Amino acid sequence: MKLQDTEQALLENNSAAEEESRNLRTKRCAKKRDWCEKTENCCCPMKCIYAWYNGQSSCDYTISKLWTTCPK
């Protein structure tokens, strides 16, 4: 799944309950390592995921570097 697909899926999931569940969804995503091919040493840093999800940072560089180094 590409970064743009992930971003689009998150944008499409906007709902009234988003504010209540946003942190749970972020933790679940990070725990399952859904980004970065589910490879532990390619997993996105937790702080980066929180900052990106909460709109404090884009993490584009970090995520793009991880994507290019993860095994397919």
C-alpha positions in Angstrom: 0.0 0.0 0.0 1.4 3.4 -1.0 1.6 6.4 1.3 -1.0 8.2 -0.7 -3.4 5.3 -0.4 -2.9 5.3 3.4 -3.4 9.0 3.7 -6.6 8.8 1.5 -8.0 6.0 3.6 -7.5 8.0 6.8 -9.1 11.1 5.2 -12.1 9.0 4.0 -12.6 7.6 7.6 -13.4 11.1 9.0 -16.5 10.8 11.2 -18.1 12.2 14.3 -16.4 9.6 16.4 -12.9 10.3 15.0 -11.9 12.6 17.9 -12.7 9.9 20.4 -10.9 7.0 18.6 -8.0 8.7 16.9 -5.4 7.7 19.5 -6.7 4.1 19.6 -6.5 3.8 15.8 -3.0 5.2 15.8 -1.8 2.8 18.5 -3.4 -0.1 16.7 -1.8 0.8 13.4 1.6 1.1 15.0 1.3 -2.1 17.0 0.3 -4.1 14.0 3.1 -2.4 12.0 0.6 -2.0 9.1 3.0 0.6 7.6 6.5 -0.5 6.5 5.6 -4.0 5.4 5.2 -5.4 9.0 8.9 -5.7 9.4 10.1 -4.7 12.9 13.3 -3.0 11.9 11.3 -1.0 9.3 8.6 0.1 11.6 7.7 3.8 11.8 8.8 5.4 15.1 5.8 5.8 17.5 6.4 9.5 18.1 6.5 10.2 14.3 3.1 8.4 13.9 1.5 10.4 16.7 2.9 13.7 15.3 1.8 12.9 11.8 -1.7 11.7 12.8 -2.3 14.7 15.0 -1.2 17.1 12.2 2.0 18.2 13.9 4.3 16.8 11.4 4.2 15.2 7.9 6.7 12.4 8.5 6.9 12.1 4.7 10.7 11.8 4.7 10.8 9.2 7.5 8.1 7.1 5.9 9.4 7.4 2.4 12.9 6.3 3.5 11.5 3.3 5.4 9.4 2.3 2.4 12.4 2.3 0.1 14.5 0.1 2.5 11.8 -2.4 3.5 11.9 -5.8 1.8 9.1 -6.5 -0.7 
